[in-house]
Amino acid sequence: MNTHFLTVAVLPICVLAILAIALPLWITPRDTRSQRRLMISVGLSAFILLIIGAVFMAVLYAA
C-alpha cells in the first residue's frame, strides 16, 4: 500500500472526522439546556475545524 496516500489523504480526513465528533462534546457544557449556548458551541467548533483544515491544506500543499 502507498504510505504517501495514507499520510496525505487518509490521516488528515480521519483527524478532522474525529475532531468533528469530539470538539462539540468538549466545548458544550454537560448541564446546559440553552439553545443559544449550543449554537455558540457548534459555531465555534465549526470555526476551529475550518482553521485546522486550512492548516492541513497549507502544510500538505507545501510538502
C-alpha positions in Angstrom: 0.0 0.0 0.0 1.2 3.5 -0.8 2.1 5.2 2.5 2.2 8.6 0.9 -1.5 8.4 0.2 -2.2 7.4 3.8 -0.3 10.3 5.2 -1.6 12.9 2.7 -5.2 11.9 2.3 -6.5 9.4 4.9 -4.8 10.6 8.0 -6.0 14.3 7.8 -9.5 13.2 7.0 -9.6 10.8 10.0 -8.2 13.5 12.3 -10.8 16.0 11.1 -13.6 13.4 11.4 -12.6 12.6 15.0 -12.3 16.3 15.9 -15.7 17.0 14.3 -17.3 14.4 16.7 -15.3 15.3 19.8 -14.9 19.0 19.6 -18.6 19.9 20.2 -18.7 17.5 23.0 -15.7 19.1 24.7 -16.9 22.7 24.1 -20.6 22.3 25.1 -21.2 22.2 28.9 -22.9 19.0 30.0 -25.6 20.6 32.1 -26.7 23.2 29.6 -30.3 23.4 28.3 -29.7 26.7 26.4 -30.1 26.6 22.7 -28.1 29.8 22.4 -25.1 28.1 24.2 -25.4 25.1 22.0 -25.5 27.3 18.8 -22.3 29.1 20.0 -20.6 25.8 20.7 -21.4 24.3 17.3 -20.4 27.5 15.6 -17.1 27.7 17.5 -16.3 24.1 16.8 -17.0 24.6 13.0 -14.7 27.6 13.0 -11.9 25.7 14.7 -12.4 22.8 12.3 -12.2 25.2 9.4 -8.9 26.7 10.7 -7.4 23.2 11.3 -8.5 22.1 7.8 -6.8 25.2 6.3 -3.6 24.4 8.2 -3.7 20.8 7.0 -4.2 22.1 3.4 -1.3 24.6 3.7 1.1 22.0 5.2 0.2 19.3 2.7 0.3 21.7 -0.2 3.8 22.9 0.8 5.1 19.3 1.1 
